[in-house]
Amino acid sequence: MPRRLTFSQLKKYDIAQKIIESLADAESRAILFSTIKKGKTVTDLSYTLKIPLSSVYKKLSELEELSLIQVEKWTLSDKGRKFKVYKSRISKADITIKKSEPSINLVANK
């Protein structure tokens, strides 16, 4: 007899749930909203959003894993250092709950 997964185990593999949690997180949302029109580096995001660098890196990693943000390009500093420029892959997200099941409609960023 197959073993049933617990709610927390299901949640771990439920992409829709992970996306909803990311969109509910204020820092993740701020990062997504601020990169819809123009890509930004980690330093730009940290400075403009007043979020610690470590938090920006963590949120970007989570958003990238969910394919909500992408590396738009690489840029070079005056000193020759390479930096990633991140841009949101979505411009809009609609979350609907029907019969206790959420559904998400993501609109691609152009």
Secondary structure, 3 states (H helix, E strand, C coil): CCCCCCHHHHHHHCHHHHHHHHHHCHHHHHHHHHCCCCCECHHHHHHHHCCCHHHHHHHHHHHHHCCCEEEEEEEECCCCCEEEEEEECEEEEEEEEECCEEEEEEEECC
